């Protein structure tokens, strides 16, 4: 970002470094470095896990290691690399399709400038309709017929979960998954998400609820899978005993309407409802509850509430509180407006938050492929990701902190802020200087 954003972040980092670290991720935490592996050992481990042939390190420099690592080159030629993805082009989560369309625009420009390391980036994106059964079929096609090198930014928790063991068994890296499920951080070297995980986000939202809604009654409405369950866990952890929980309601991912579940919580006395749902479902329940004259304070996941959701909700999203990790397209920062202009120049009349996060996702892939360079194979890719590309010395142009990925830390983005949808302004009100670092969950 520009100098004024970086200036306040430097001061913020100095504060964060003295704050105590609280563990907030669910399950086993793999963030503790045992310090027992050298770069050479890591290279061997990554190569073996990715299905390649491990080679011993010839030098001490991780960057130099890349030239010596051998591995599977399926989908890679001197002139092209084939990358697959699965997205909901149709169905209840089709609003997210703008993300893959946006990062395709980004890489079209990369290709026009010669690609990366002389290779054109070819994407094959299949429509799974946000249906896990379909995801299994399209991913098998991508792997077995199209023979893609890797999967990039596949959309969804239930969908990604459905193919997790398959892609691991096939040795196909599935990187920067568009889902905040905490499992991606502990699923092995060839698997990684990108956004703050839902346990982290839920904890941030729960702490905000505890601070601003103390003494009220609340309910949780969540999707009945890892997406919703992770969010629920974080919410309860963050809220603690500050609010009284009157009920929890679940729904299946393909549910057309979740109004009845929300009304059960309201009728049980909920004054606040925290929700982990997809945009179309959330917009529907917001409109239905408003139409029935019910008043409730809504908190939601960042993947649930967005400018796109607000359009679907037709005014009913006003006042919804969520957590963000990237800027809004209305942010006047020159770096943000440069991205907005890019999309407008490419035919997007009104770029949304989905276009912004797509840019962030694309920058991460470009960074990884660029660092891996000419010697591109599945083993060198993973080694580069864990040892060279994201060591805290690189920051996406639209984020507030550097990305860090190591063999023991597969949580790339770990800083968020609270934001509130302002219907009159048609945007979120937020202050990105008030970052909640997910490693501390303290301001």
N, C-alpha and C positions, 0 to 999 in steps of 0.2 A: 504494500500500500504506500501511499505518499508519506512525506516526512512528518506531517502532523499526527497521523495515526501511529507511526512508529515511535514518535517521541513519547506519547503517553504510555505506549506498550512497554518501553524500556523501564519506565518508572514502575509500572505494574509488575513486571517480571522481578524487580528487586524486592517488591513486597511479597510476592508469591513464594519466593525462595525461602523465606523465613517462616512460612506457615506450616503447621503440622500436616503430615500426609495421612489422609483417612482412606482406608480400603473400602471401595463402594461397589466393586464389580462382583457379580454372582459367581458361584462355583469356585473352582481352583483358580487362583491368581497366578498367572505365569509372568508377572512383571518383575519378579525378583531375580536379579542376575546372580548366577552362582559363580561367575567369574572363572569357570573351569575350562572354557573352550577358547582356543586361539582362533584367529581368522582361518587358518588352514583347516582346523577341525570343522568349523562352521561351513566352509566350502564343501568339504566332503559330505557332511550331513545333508546340506541343501541338495547336492547333486543326487545323493541316494534317494532322498524323499521325493524328488521331482522325476524320478525314473531314469536318471542319466547314469553316466559312468564317472564316479568320483575320481578326482586326481589330486595328488598331494600338492600343497602350496609350494610354489617355487620362490616366492618372494615374501617379504613381510608386509608389503603395502596391499591393503584390500583392493584398491583400484587396479593395481597391477595383476592381482589374482584373476580378474575377469578374463584376461587374454588366454589363460591356461585352463579354464574350466570347460570340460566336455559335457555334453548332455543331448537330450532329445531335441531335434530340430524340426519335428512335425509342424507343417504350416509355415515354415520359413524358407525363403529362397534369398538369393543375393538382391533381388529386386522387390520382394513383397513379403509381408507377414500377415497371415489371416487370423483375425480375432473374432470370436463369437460372443453373443450375448442373448439373453432372453428378457423380453419386456412385455408388458400388458399393452399391446396396441389396441386391444378391444377389451370389453368387460368392465368390472367394477373399479379397477385401478387404472383405467386407460388415461386418466388425467396425468399420470406420471410419464406418459410416452414422450412428452415434450423434452424430457431429460436426454433420452438417447438421440432424438432428432437434433438437439443442441450440440451434444459432443460430436456428432457426425459432422456438423457444420464446422466445428473447431478443427477437426482433422482433415476436412476437405482443404482448408487453408494450409495445414501442415504439408499435405501431399503436393499442393501447388508449388510449394517452396522447395520441393525435392524430397519430402518425406523425412525419415529419421535413419541416419547411417546408410543412406542410399536406398532405403526400402520404402515403398508405398504402404500405408496402413489400410488394409482392407477389412471392413467390418461386415459381418453377417449377423443380423439381428432378427431373431425369430419371435413370433407372437405366441405367448403361452396363455394369454387371457387371465393371468394371475391365478391359474389353476395348476396346482402341483402335479397332477397327472399329466397335463399337457407339457409341463416343464420337463418332466422325465423324457418324453418323446422328442421334444425339440433339441434338448441337450445331447441326447444320443445321436441325433442327426448331425449336429454340429461337430461332435467328436469323431464319429465313425464314418460319416459320409463326407462332410466338408473338411474334416481333418484340420480343425483350427489349432493354432498354436496354444491359445489360452482363452479363457473366458474373462470378460471385463464388465464390471458394473451391472451384473445380472440383478434384476429388480425383485425384491421381496424376501421376507423371512420364510414363509411356508414353502415358497417355490425353491429358494436356495437350499433349504433343509432337505427337500425331496431328492435333490441330486448330489448332496454333499458327499456321501460315501462313494457314489459312482465316480465322480470326478477325481476324488482322491485315489481310488483304485486304478483309474486310467492314467494317473500321473499328470493330469491337466491342471495347471494353475488356474484358480478362480480368484481373481484379484479385484480389490476395491468394490466389493459387493454393495449394492444400493440397499442396505438394510443395516439397522443398528443392533441386531441380535448380538448378545455378548458372546455367543458360542464361536463366532468367527475368530476371536482372539486366541482361542485355545484349540483350534481344529487342525493344527499342523502348519508347517512352513509354506505350503502352497495355497493356503486359504487366508484371506484377510478382507475385512470390511473397510469402510472409510469414514463414515460419519460417527459422531459420539454414540456409544452403545446405549440401548434403551434403559438399562439399569442406571447408568450414569445420568441420563436425561431425566428419568423418573425421579431420581434423588434430588436433582436440581429443582425440578418442579415442586416436589414435596416440601423441600425446605422453604421455597417461596410461599407455598400454601400455609406452612406453619407460621411464617413471619407475618403474612398479610390476612389470613383468615382464622387465626387462633380462636378456639372456642366454638367454631361452627361444626355442623354435621356435614359429612361428605360421603360420596359413593364413588366407586370405580367401575367404569364401563370399558371392557377391553376385549380384543380379538382373542379367540381361544387357541393360541399357538405361542411360539416363543416371542414373537413381537409383543403381543399383549401381556404375556406372563412376565417378561423382563421388565416392561414398563410398570406393571403392578408392583413387582418386588421393589423397584426403586422408589416409587411413590410412597409406599408404606414405610420404607426406611427413612425417607426424607421427612415425612409428616410426623412420625413418632407418635407421641400422645397429645400433640397440640390440637388436633381435631378429633372428633368422634366418628368412627366409621360405622355407617348404618347399613351398608350392603355392598355387594359386588355382583355385577352382572356380566355375563360373557355372551358372545355370539360367534358364529362361524364365518370364516373369511368371505364366503360367497353370499352372505345374507343380503337381501335386497333392502331391508329396513331394520333399524335398531331402535325405533321409537319406543316400543313396548318395554324394552329393558331400561331405558332412561326414565320412563314414567314410574316404573317400579321403585327406582331409587328416589325419585322426587316424592312419591307417595309415602315412602319410608321416612321422609323428613330431610333428605339431602338438600343442603343449601349450596353445596359445591359438588360438581361432578368432574372427575379427572378421566380423560378418555384417550384410549389408544385404538384408533380406527383408521380406515382409509378415507380420503377426502370426500368421495361421493356419499358414503354412509354418514359421515359426520355432518356434512351439509344438510342431508335429509333430516337428521334428528334435530338439528338446530332450527330448521324451518318448522318442523312439526311441533316442537315444544313451544316455540314462540307463538305459533298460530293458536295454540290451546291456552294462551295467556299465562303460561307458567314462567316463573322467574328463577333462574339458577345461575351461579357463577361457573363458567367453564374453563378448565385447564386442559391442555391437550399436547400431544407429541408434536414436534416440528414437522413430521411427515404427514400429520393429520391436518393441521391448520396452516394455510398458506394463502397467498393472493388468489391462486386458482380456486381454492376451496371457498373463499369469500364470494367469488363470482357465482359459484354453484349455490351458495347459501342465500343469495339475493337479499343481502342486508342483515341476515340473522347472525352473522359472525361477529358483530360489533362487540368489543370488550373481551373477546376470547384471549386467554393468556397462554403463551407457549414459550419454549426456549429455542433460541436460534444459535447458529454457529457461523453463519456467513451474512454479509450485508444484504439489505433490501435493494432492489433495483432503483429505488428513489434516492438512495444515498448519494449526496452530491460529490463524494470523493472522486477525483479524476480517474482513478483506476477502475472504479465501479462504472462510471459513465463511459469509459472507453469500451468496456465489455457490452454495455447496453447498446452503444452505437454499432458495435460489430454485429449484433443480432438484428438490429433494425436495418442495417445495410444488407443483411441476408434475408430480408422479407418477414421478419417477426415484428408485427406492429406494436405489440406491448409485451416486452420481455418480462418474465415473472421470476420469482425466487427459484423455480425449477431450472431456468436458464442460467442463473447465477451458480447454482451448485453443479450444474453440468460442466461449466467452465472449470470449476475447482477440480472435479473428477478428471477431466481431460488433461489438466496441467499435471496432475500426479502421474498419469500414464505416460505422457510425453517425457516427463522428467525421468521416469524409470527406464523407458526404452532408450533415451538419449545416453544415460549413464551406462547402461549395459553395452550399447554400441554395436560394433561389427560382429563380435562373437556372441550372437544371440541364440541361446538355446534355453530350455526350461530350467536347467540347473544354474546357468549364469544369471538368468533373470531373477531367481529367488535370492541368490547370493548378493546381487547388486541391491535388491530391495532391502535386505536385512543388514548390509554392511557398508554400503557406499551412498546410495541415493538420498536417504532420509535420516541423516545423522544430526539433525538440528541446525544445519547450515543452509537450509533452503526453506523458503516460505512461499506458499501459493500467493499470487498477486491479490487475492480476495480474502485471505484469512488473516487472523490476528496473532497467530503464533506459528513457529516453525513446525513442520511435520517431523515426527520422530518414529522410526520403525527399526527395530532390532529383532534378533531371533527370540528375545524374551519380551518384546513389546509389540504386539500386533494391534495396537489401538492408535491409529494415525492422528486423529483429531480429537482433542480432549479439552476444549475450552468453549464455553457457551455463555449466553446472556439471556435475560428475560425480555420478552417483547409482548406488546398488547396490540391487537388489531383495532385500528381507528377507522371506522366505516366512513366517516365524513371526509377524512383525508385520503381514503383508499389505500392505506399502507399501515405497516406496523410502526408503533412508537417504541423506540428502544434506545438504549445508551450503551454502545459497545465498549465504552471505557469501564463499565461495571461487569467485567468478565467474571464468570464463575469457572475457575479451573477445576476440571473434573477429577484431577488427582487430589484435590483438597476439599472440593465442594464448599469452599469458603470464598467470600468476596474479597 
